Every structure is written in structure tokens, then in C-alpha cells.
Amino acid sequence: RVYQKAYVECFVSPDKANRLTRMVTSHPNMNLYAVNYAGQELRVGVEEGGVTALTWGVFPNREILQPTIFDPDTFLVWAEEAFSLWSSMWLNLYDFESDSYDLIEKIRDTYYLVAIIDNDFTSGGKDGSTFPLLDSLLKVGRESSS
């Protein structure tokens, strides 16, 4: 048997990062890690060094296999690379001081790279959804759009 926790990683505006932080705070089974271009971190439900398994397998006559983990330190290294891609790849596609260039620069400079883990991998959603985490995130997105 293979088990998997719901995991979402995406870039979000500072407003949505704050909304997600509040949402995760009210769900004790969730963890949130976020960092922006300036290195400002947001963490909810996380202890120092909070390495956690995301997927693992349990098979007869074998030790538990843990092929995928989330490590906050590795996430910070990836975030640095992800933010550099806004400059090295996306900004190079547009003319300096064009609207598109300014938008990409604003996203790079202000957005957060967010990772959210739902540690409750056994219950599923009340409506039978496999990923209640995703349902919650979509609700946050709809609330901020109205």
C-alpha cells in the first residue's frame, strides 16, 4: 500500500499568503511554509527541522519505504532557485519597463512561494474528496476574488 499526504506548492500574493496562514492556523493537521524573494518566512504548525514524509509505502515482508519527504531547508534552497527563474527566464522575454516586465518583476518581488501539507492522509473530505486541502485552498481563492 502507498500512502500520500495532500501537498500543494504555488506562488501567491501577500494577501493570499496571509489568508492561507489564517486558514492553516485553524486546521491543526496542516503545515504551511512560505518565503518571499526577500527571504521573509511564514511558518505555521512547524517545529524547527520539521522534515516530514509526503509519500511512503507499506508492503508485506518489507520495511516501510519512504520515497518522498519535505524538508524546510531544501524548500528554502528550491525557493531561491524558483525566484531566480522569474529574473533569468521570465523577465528576459519582455522589453524593459513594459507592462509585462513590470508585472513579472512585481510578482517576483512581492509574492510568496508557499508549500502546504495536509498531514491527515486517512480521512479524505467530508464530501468524499480525495484532497480536502485543495478544496480549502480553492475556497480561499474564491473568497479573495469576491
Phi, psi and omega in degrees: 000139177247134180247147180215134173273149174291135183219131178229136176225129182197166172270138178220157177292162177303322178298314179292326176299318178295319177296317179296322178300315178296319180298312182293325177302325181273002177236093186298345178275358183253152173237145176230134173234132178213148177211144176253180183302325181282355179091006177289127183254146169238132178221134178228132177071026187236131171266159179304132179076020188296061175289133182221147176284138175257322175224150176200158182238144177236118184228151179302137175061028179221156172290160176295131179262133183236083186280338184228126177235161170247124179239118182304324180293319177293323177301319180295324176294314178299319181300318179300317178293317181299317179292326179294333178293331175301323181277309188287332182251304190286316181296329181292346181279346188235155178292140178305135180067013171283164179301319181294317178300314181297322179295313180299318179297319178296317178299311180302317187281338187241333185285161175251142165271120187243138171235129178235132179242129173260108184283352179271083185272359186257335191270328186068176180283158178298331180267012179089002180295141177287330185236079177301332177301312181298319176302316180295318180294319178296324177296318177300318180296318180294320181297322183281343180276338184279000000 
